[in-house]
Amino acid sequence: MKRFTILALVASLSLAACQVTLPEGERFGEPMVVQKSVAFATVDASPAEYFDRTVLVEATVKAVCTSKGCWMQVEDEGKTAMVRWESGCGGKYAFPEELIGQRVLVQGSFYPKTISEEDAEHLEAEAGEALEIEREGYEFNASAVLLVAM
């Protein structure tokens, strides 16, 4: 019986150590699925590994659409990506401009994307500043965003 109790205690401590929780902070969008986050620079190193699945990515907001809040650009370790709401421009949610410079967790999915010169110019106009935008690569479809409380 003593051995069973010790094994049960070890198993419960192992489960408690593996539990993942979301940090405190303001949330936007749909409810978030509790899962381990991945640094955006890690995703950028091999984005195809993250295509077609829901991921939770940590990054810093670099720019936000000043027109309707329909997109934002995130950065981590010098790597950038465009993030758009799954619901589209003018949809249910908007990225607030106050997120610029803040650390966020973005829940959603990555997909391959080519951004034309015309689209890049449009994004820069909405940001009100010049942006470095990768033309070939991917974008992130967000369903939820969590502003990480510092």
Z-matrix of the N, CA and C atoms (Angstrom, degrees):
N
C 1 1.445
C 2 1.530 1 111.06
N 3 1.347 2 115.94 1 -38.48
C 4 1.456 3 120.44 2 179.97
C 5 1.532 4 110.22 3 -62.25
N 6 1.338 5 116.53 4 -41.22
C 7 1.458 6 120.95 5 -179.66
C 8 1.528 7 110.48 6 -63.62
N 9 1.340 8 118.22 7 -42.22
C 10 1.458 9 122.82 8 177.99
C 11 1.531 10 110.78 9 -60.63
N 12 1.331 11 117.45 10 -42.57
C 13 1.461 12 122.16 11 179.39
C 14 1.515 13 110.88 12 -62.47
N 15 1.321 14 116.81 13 -42.52
C 16 1.466 15 120.62 14 179.49
C 17 1.526 16 110.13 15 -65.25
N 18 1.331 17 117.90 16 -43.74
C 19 1.468 18 120.85 17 178.25
C 20 1.526 19 111.51 18 -62.74
N 21 1.318 20 117.07 19 -41.26
C 22 1.463 21 121.05 20 178.69
C 23 1.523 22 110.44 21 -63.48
N 24 1.319 23 117.57 22 -40.59
C 25 1.461 24 121.91 23 179.27
C 26 1.529 25 110.50 24 -65.13
N 27 1.327 26 116.62 25 -45.18
C 28 1.472 27 120.60 26 178.67
C 29 1.527 28 110.30 27 -61.75
N 30 1.327 29 117.94 28 -43.27
C 31 1.462 30 121.75 29 179.42
C 32 1.515 31 111.16 30 -62.75
N 33 1.325 32 118.50 31 -42.62
C 34 1.467 33 120.23 32 -179.06
C 35 1.522 34 111.24 33 -68.98
N 36 1.335 35 118.12 34 -36.49
C 37 1.469 36 120.71 35 176.60
C 38 1.521 37 110.88 36 -66.86
N 39 1.320 38 117.74 37 -37.63
C 40 1.467 39 121.58 38 177.69
C 41 1.517 40 110.77 39 -64.36
N 42 1.321 41 117.45 40 -42.92
C 43 1.466 42 120.90 41 178.03
C 44 1.514 43 111.12 42 -63.80
N 45 1.319 44 117.14 43 -42.75
C 46 1.468 45 120.93 44 -179.68
C 47 1.526 46 110.43 45 -63.25
N 48 1.338 47 116.93 46 -38.57
C 49 1.465 48 120.48 47 -179.90
C 50 1.522 49 111.61 48 -68.13
N 51 1.334 50 117.86 49 -27.23
C 52 1.468 51 122.21 50 -176.95
C 53 1.526 52 112.87 51 -88.72
N 54 1.320 53 118.10 52 -10.57
C 55 1.459 54 119.52 53 -177.18
C 56 1.527 55 110.43 54 -66.62
N 57 1.304 56 115.16 55 137.02
C 58 1.454 57 122.01 56 179.24
C 59 1.522 58 107.65 57 -109.29
N 60 1.315 59 116.41 58 135.70
C 61 1.459 60 120.99 59 175.91
C 62 1.520 61 108.46 60 -127.53
N 63 1.313 62 115.35 61 157.32
C 64 1.459 63 120.46 62 176.58
C 65 1.521 64 108.95 63 -87.97
N 66 1.324 65 117.52 64 143.58
C 67 1.462 66 119.82 65 178.13
C 68 1.524 67 110.81 66 -69.74
N 69 1.313 68 116.00 67 165.65
C 70 1.462 69 121.80 68 174.87
C 71 1.521 70 108.90 69 -71.18
N 72 1.320 71 116.53 70 150.72
C 73 1.454 72 120.93 71 176.53
C 74 1.513 73 111.36 72 156.33
N 75 1.320 74 115.41 73 167.61
C 76 1.466 75 121.66 74 -179.85
C 77 1.526 76 109.54 75 -73.87
N 78 1.341 77 116.02 76 136.74
C 79 1.464 78 121.60 77 -177.34
C 80 1.522 79 110.69 78 -113.22
N 81 1.342 80 114.85 79 146.79
C 82 1.451 81 123.02 80 177.40
C 83 1.521 82 107.76 81 -131.75
N 84 1.324 83 117.83 82 142.35
C 85 1.458 84 120.59 83 175.63
C 86 1.514 85 113.21 84 93.55
N 87 1.323 86 114.76 85 -152.49
C 88 1.461 87 122.95 86 -177.00
C 89 1.526 88 110.11 87 -75.04
N 90 1.338 89 117.85 88 166.49
C 91 1.471 90 119.71 89 174.54
C 92 1.533 91 110.41 90 -59.89
N 93 1.326 92 115.53 91 145.80
C 94 1.460 93 120.13 92 -179.61
C 95 1.520 94 110.70 93 -91.55
N 96 1.333 95 114.61 94 143.78
C 97 1.454 96 122.17 95 174.83
C 98 1.531 97 106.80 96 -88.23
N 99 1.308 98 117.10 97 126.81
C 100 1.454 99 120.46 98 -179.99
C 101 1.524 100 108.52 99 -69.79
N 102 1.317 101 115.49 100 120.26
C 103 1.457 102 122.42 101 177.81
C 104 1.519 103 108.08 102 -159.08
N 105 1.299 104 116.68 103 165.16
C 106 1.458 105 121.37 104 179.17
C 107 1.530 106 109.43 105 -70.93
N 108 1.323 107 116.58 106 135.21
C 109 1.465 108 119.79 107 179.16
C 110 1.525 109 110.40 108 -84.78
N 111 1.334 110 114.14 109 159.01
C 112 1.459 111 122.67 110 179.32
C 113 1.522 112 107.18 111 -125.29
N 114 1.321 113 117.96 112 134.79
C 115 1.464 114 120.92 113 175.78
C 116 1.522 115 108.88 114 -63.91
N 117 1.320 116 117.17 115 138.90
C 118 1.457 117 120.76 116 -178.61
C 119 1.522 118 111.44 117 -57.72
N 120 1.331 119 118.76 118 -37.39
C 121 1.467 120 120.88 119 179.63
C 122 1.528 121 110.72 120 -60.06
N 123 1.322 122 118.25 121 -33.28
C 124 1.467 123 122.37 122 176.82
C 125 1.523 124 110.05 123 -66.92
N 126 1.327 125 116.35 124 -44.23
C 127 1.467 126 120.73 125 178.43
C 128 1.525 127 109.96 126 -63.78
N 129 1.328 128 116.85 127 -42.04
C 130 1.461 129 121.16 128 -178.14
C 131 1.528 130 112.12 129 -62.71
N 132 1.321 131 117.42 130 -28.63
C 133 1.461 132 121.16 131 -179.41
C 134 1.533 133 111.91 132 -66.28
N 135 1.334 134 117.40 133 -29.62
C 136 1.479 135 120.84 134 178.31
C 137 1.530 136 109.02 135 -153.08
N 138 1.339 137 116.87 136 69.25
C 139 1.466 138 120.88 137 -173.94
C 140 1.524 139 114.91 138 -60.11
N 141 1.328 140 118.43 139 -33.07
C 142 1.467 141 120.18 140 -177.90
C 143 1.528 142 111.82 141 -59.71
N 144 1.323 143 117.36 142 -27.04
C 145 1.465 144 120.87 143 177.58
C 146 1.526 145 111.97 144 -65.85
N 147 1.326 146 116.67 145 -19.56
C 148 1.468 147 121.27 146 -176.13
C 149 1.527 148 112.83 147 -106.23
N 150 1.332 149 117.61 148 -3.43
C 151 1.463 150 120.28 149 178.76
C 152 1.525 151 110.45 150 -64.08
N 153 1.317 152 115.87 151 148.67
C 154 1.468 153 123.41 152 173.56
C 155 1.520 154 114.63 153 61.89
N 156 1.313 155 117.31 154 32.47
C 157 1.459 156 120.30 155 172.17
C 158 1.524 157 108.68 156 -152.18
N 159 1.313 158 116.21 157 155.03
C 160 1.461 159 120.84 158 179.73
C 161 1.518 160 108.90 159 -81.18
N 162 1.330 161 115.59 160 127.66
C 163 1.463 162 121.46 161 179.62
C 164 1.523 163 109.37 162 -129.79
N 165 1.307 164 115.80 163 161.78
C 166 1.459 165 123.48 164 176.22
C 167 1.521 166 106.34 165 -118.28
N 168 1.326 167 116.26 166 111.50
C 169 1.458 168 121.96 167 -172.88
C 170 1.520 169 110.45 168 -113.01
N 171 1.324 170 115.32 169 136.64
C 172 1.460 171 120.93 170 177.76
C 173 1.525 172 109.44 171 -103.04
N 174 1.345 173 115.87 172 132.49
C 175 1.461 174 121.36 173 -179.49
C 176 1.525 175 108.85 174 -160.60
N 177 1.325 176 115.79 175 176.79
C 178 1.459 177 122.54 176 176.03
C 179 1.526 178 108.42 177 -108.97
N 180 1.323 179 116.96 178 135.89
C 181 1.464 180 121.08 179 179.61
C 182 1.523 181 108.78 180 -75.80
N 183 1.323 182 115.50 181 126.58
C 184 1.464 183 122.22 182 -178.47
C 185 1.525 184 112.04 183 -100.31
N 186 1.353 185 117.03 184 -38.06
C 187 1.470 186 121.49 185 -178.51
C 188 1.523 187 108.51 186 -153.07
N 189 1.339 188 115.66 187 155.86
C 190 1.468 189 122.59 188 178.69
C 191 1.515 190 108.41 189 -137.63
N 192 1.329 191 117.03 190 144.07
C 193 1.459 192 122.05 191 174.42
C 194 1.526 193 108.82 192 -59.81
N 195 1.333 194 116.18 193 121.74
C 196 1.466 195 120.47 194 -178.90
C 197 1.524 196 112.05 195 -85.66
N 198 1.326 197 117.42 196 -7.78
C 199 1.452 198 121.42 197 -178.84
C 200 1.533 199 111.41 198 -83.51
N 201 1.346 200 116.41 199 -61.69
C 202 1.462 201 120.52 200 -176.36
C 203 1.523 202 113.34 201 -128.17
N 204 1.340 203 117.76 202 0.55
C 205 1.461 204 120.35 203 -178.69
C 206 1.513 205 113.01 204 67.70
N 207 1.335 206 116.85 205 27.48
C 208 1.467 207 120.28 206 -173.95
C 209 1.523 208 113.59 207 -84.84
N 210 1.334 209 118.73 208 -11.49
C 211 1.451 210 121.06 209 177.69
C 212 1.515 211 109.57 210 -146.85
N 213 1.321 212 115.11 211 161.78
C 214 1.460 213 121.13 212 170.19
C 215 1.524 214 107.78 213 -145.47
N 216 1.314 215 115.25 214 158.24
C 217 1.454 216 120.58 215 175.14
C 218 1.522 217 106.88 216 -110.10
N 219 1.335 218 116.18 217 132.13
C 220 1.458 219 120.59 218 178.57
C 221 1.517 220 109.38 219 -113.12
N 222 1.350 221 114.97 220 159.21
C 223 1.456 222 121.42 221 -177.05
C 224 1.521 223 108.76 222 -141.54
N 225 1.328 224 115.29 223 145.97
C 226 1.458 225 122.00 224 173.22
C 227 1.519 226 107.58 225 -155.75
N 228 1.313 227 116.52 226 122.37
C 229 1.470 228 122.89 227 179.64
C 230 1.524 229 112.10 228 51.95
N 231 1.338 230 116.78 229 41.48
C 232 1.457 231 121.81 230 177.07
C 233 1.522 232 115.65 231 82.12
N 234 1.326 233 118.23 232 -2.87
C 235 1.463 234 122.52 233 178.56
C 236 1.526 235 108.59 234 -98.50
N 237 1.338 236 117.36 235 138.58
C 238 1.466 237 120.71 236 -179.04
C 239 1.520 238 111.05 237 -123.99
N 240 1.331 239 114.46 238 158.08
C 241 1.472 240 121.00 239 175.28
C 242 1.515 241 108.68 240 -152.73
N 243 1.323 242 114.97 241 152.60
C 244 1.452 243 121.43 242 174.64
C 245 1.522 244 108.88 243 -89.53
N 246 1.321 245 115.93 244 141.27
C 247 1.465 246 122.70 245 179.30
C 248 1.517 247 107.29 246 -125.92
N 249 1.322 248 116.33 247 129.67
C 250 1.459 249 121.36 248 177.01
C 251 1.515 250 108.84 249 -125.88
N 252 1.329 251 116.58 250 154.14
C 253 1.456 252 120.47 251 175.74
C 254 1.512 253 110.04 252 -71.30
N 255 1.323 254 117.51 253 140.90
C 256 1.464 255 121.81 254 175.35
C 257 1.522 256 110.72 255 -57.52
N 258 1.338 257 116.47 256 -32.91
C 259 1.468 258 121.04 257 -177.26
C 260 1.524 259 113.01 258 -77.88
N 261 1.332 260 117.29 259 -4.32
C 262 1.460 261 121.16 260 175.72
C 263 1.519 262 114.04 261 85.49
N 264 1.323 263 115.31 262 173.81
C 265 1.461 264 122.61 263 -179.90
C 266 1.524 265 109.64 264 -67.00
N 267 1.311 266 116.39 265 129.06
C 268 1.454 267 120.49 266 -178.40
C 269 1.517 268 112.37 267 78.85
N 270 1.330 269 116.29 268 12.39
C 271 1.467 270 121.57 269 -179.44
C 272 1.516 271 112.17 270 -78.41
N 273 1.312 272 115.50 271 -152.98
C 274 1.466 273 121.89 272 -174.82
C 275 1.521 274 113.70 273 -68.94
N 276 1.335 275 118.25 274 -25.81
C 277 1.465 276 120.94 275 -172.13
C 278 1.521 277 111.21 276 -128.53
N 279 1.327 278 114.93 277 160.93
C 280 1.459 279 121.91 278 176.02
C 281 1.524 280 108.50 279 -140.48
N 282 1.324 281 116.04 280 145.01
C 283 1.460 282 120.97 281 174.07
C 284 1.524 283 107.56 282 -82.64
N 285 1.336 284 118.96 283 120.33
C 286 1.469 285 119.82 284 178.99
C 287 1.531 286 111.45 285 -72.44
N 288 1.316 287 116.50 286 142.86
C 289 1.468 288 121.15 287 179.07
C 290 1.523 289 111.95 288 -61.20
N 291 1.322 290 117.20 289 -24.14
C 292 1.462 291 121.55 290 -179.63
C 293 1.526 292 112.03 291 -64.17
N 294 1.333 293 117.87 292 -12.17
C 295 1.464 294 120.86 293 178.72
C 296 1.530 295 112.36 294 -74.01
N 297 1.324 296 118.09 295 -18.71
C 298 1.463 297 120.80 296 -177.68
C 299 1.528 298 109.40 297 -56.63
N 300 1.332 299 114.67 298 128.05
C 301 1.461 300 121.46 299 -179.88
C 302 1.520 301 113.89 300 86.15
N 303 1.329 302 117.31 301 -4.27
C 304 1.468 303 121.53 302 -177.12
C 305 1.526 304 110.88 303 -97.06
N 306 1.326 305 114.52 304 153.03
C 307 1.468 306 121.57 305 175.40
C 308 1.520 307 108.30 306 -86.11
N 309 1.342 308 117.27 307 131.65
C 310 1.464 309 122.15 308 -177.06
C 311 1.528 310 110.63 309 -133.56
N 312 1.324 311 114.14 310 158.90
C 313 1.456 312 122.21 311 166.04
C 314 1.520 313 105.67 312 -108.55
N 315 1.317 314 116.88 313 128.07
C 316 1.459 315 122.43 314 -179.54
C 317 1.520 316 107.98 315 -114.73
N 318 1.332 317 115.89 316 124.07
C 319 1.460 318 120.97 317 176.59
C 320 1.520 319 108.79 318 -101.52
N 321 1.313 320 116.30 319 132.25
C 322 1.456 321 120.05 320 178.24
C 323 1.501 322 111.14 321 165.57
N 324 1.335 323 115.63 322 -153.64
C 325 1.464 324 120.45 323 -177.08
C 326 1.526 325 110.85 324 -133.98
N 327 1.335 326 115.43 325 148.84
C 328 1.455 327 122.42 326 175.94
C 329 1.520 328 108.57 327 -94.73
N 330 1.319 329 115.73 328 148.95
C 331 1.460 330 120.56 329 175.50
C 332 1.524 331 108.96 330 -149.52
N 333 1.331 332 117.23 331 150.18
C 334 1.471 333 120.32 332 178.94
C 335 1.528 334 110.51 333 -62.22
N 336 1.332 335 116.60 334 143.27
C 337 1.468 336 119.75 335 -177.23
C 338 1.519 337 109.62 336 -156.07
N 339 1.311 338 115.89 337 137.80
C 340 1.456 339 122.66 338 170.43
C 341 1.526 340 106.86 339 -109.37
N 342 1.321 341 116.40 340 129.72
C 343 1.467 342 121.32 341 179.69
C 344 1.526 343 107.74 342 -108.34
N 345 1.320 344 115.64 343 120.91
C 346 1.466 345 120.59 344 -178.45
C 347 1.528 346 109.87 345 -73.30
N 348 1.311 347 115.13 346 163.70
C 349 1.468 348 121.26 347 177.00
C 350 1.532 349 109.81 348 -59.51
N 351 1.332 350 116.64 349 -41.33
C 352 1.466 351 121.97 350 179.16
C 353 1.539 352 110.82 351 -61.86
N 354 1.338 353 117.47 352 -44.77
C 355 1.465 354 120.80 353 177.90
C 356 1.526 355 111.04 354 -63.94
N 357 1.333 356 117.00 355 -40.14
C 358 1.463 357 120.84 356 179.05
C 359 1.526 358 110.74 357 -62.56
N 360 1.323 359 117.33 358 -42.05
C 361 1.474 360 121.04 359 177.56
C 362 1.527 361 110.63 360 -63.93
N 363 1.333 362 116.92 361 -39.55
C 364 1.468 363 121.94 362 177.71
C 365 1.538 364 110.30 363 -62.11
N 366 1.335 365 117.16 364 -44.40
C 367 1.463 366 121.57 365 179.06
C 368 1.525 367 111.26 366 -62.59
N 369 1.336 368 116.75 367 -42.05
C 370 1.465 369 120.46 368 177.98
C 371 1.526 370 111.24 369 -63.49
N 372 1.323 371 117.12 370 -39.68
C 373 1.466 372 120.71 371 178.23
C 374 1.526 373 110.27 372 -62.79
N 375 1.332 374 117.02 373 -41.47
C 376 1.472 375 120.51 374 179.54
C 377 1.524 376 112.10 375 -70.72
N 378 1.332 377 117.53 376 -27.72
C 379 1.465 378 121.16 377 178.47
C 380 1.520 379 111.23 378 -80.82
N 381 1.331 380 116.37 379 -23.45
C 382 1.456 381 120.01 380 -177.11
C 383 1.516 382 112.99 381 76.28
N 384 1.334 383 116.84 382 17.15
C 385 1.461 384 121.35 383 179.68
C 386 1.520 385 109.52 384 -159.92
N 387 1.336 386 115.47 385 164.40
C 388 1.461 387 120.55 386 176.60
C 389 1.528 388 108.92 387 -72.05
N 390 1.320 389 115.86 388 136.79
C 391 1.466 390 121.35 389 178.86
C 392 1.519 391 109.58 390 -124.07
N 393 1.328 392 116.29 391 146.20
C 394 1.456 393 120.28 392 170.22
C 395 1.520 394 105.88 393 -87.64
N 396 1.328 395 116.34 394 113.75
C 397 1.457 396 120.84 395 -176.45
C 398 1.522 397 108.86 396 -122.89
N 399 1.321 398 115.52 397 120.93
C 400 1.463 399 120.84 398 175.57
C 401 1.531 400 108.06 399 -67.17
N 402 1.315 401 117.95 400 127.08
C 403 1.464 402 121.45 401 -178.47
C 404 1.536 403 111.38 402 -80.45
N 405 1.331 404 116.86 403 -36.15
C 406 1.467 405 121.93 404 179.60
C 407 1.516 406 107.93 405 -113.89
N 408 1.293 407 116.92 406 132.26
C 409 1.452 408 118.67 407 178.35
C 410 1.506 409 112.04 408 158.10
N 411 1.322 410 115.80 409 -110.61
C 412 1.450 411 120.69 410 -174.25
C 413 1.514 412 110.52 411 -157.71
N 414 1.327 413 115.20 412 168.40
C 415 1.456 414 123.05 413 171.77
C 416 1.511 415 107.55 414 -131.32
N 417 1.310 416 114.54 415 170.20
C 418 1.451 417 121.41 416 -179.77
C 419 1.519 418 107.86 417 -118.88
N 420 1.322 419 117.35 418 126.19
C 421 1.466 420 123.55 419 174.84
C 422 1.519 421 107.89 420 -94.87
N 423 1.318 422 117.79 421 110.97
C 424 1.459 423 121.02 422 -176.06
C 425 1.524 424 112.02 423 -93.16
N 426 1.321 425 114.78 424 138.51
C 427 1.461 426 120.43 425 171.26
C 428 1.517 427 110.56 426 -107.88
N 429 1.350 428 117.02 427 -20.95
C 430 1.463 429 121.48 428 -179.33
C 431 1.520 430 109.51 429 -157.65
N 432 1.331 431 114.63 430 153.04
C 433 1.459 432 121.99 431 177.48
C 434 1.521 433 107.95 432 -137.67
N 435 1.319 434 115.52 433 139.19
C 436 1.464 435 121.96 434 176.42
C 437 1.505 436 108.07 435 -122.52
N 438 1.332 437 116.85 436 119.37
C 439 1.462 438 121.84 437 174.03
C 440 1.511 439 106.17 438 -77.17
N 441 1.326 440 117.29 439 115.51
C 442 1.462 441 121.82 440 -175.36
C 443 1.523 442 108.87 441 -74.99
N 444 1.332 443 115.92 442 119.92
C 445 1.467 444 121.90 443 178.65
C 446 1.524 445 109.01 444 -67.86
N 447 1.304 446 115.83 445 130.91
C 448 1.470 447 120.08 446 179.83
C 449 1.509 448 110.26 447 -103.56
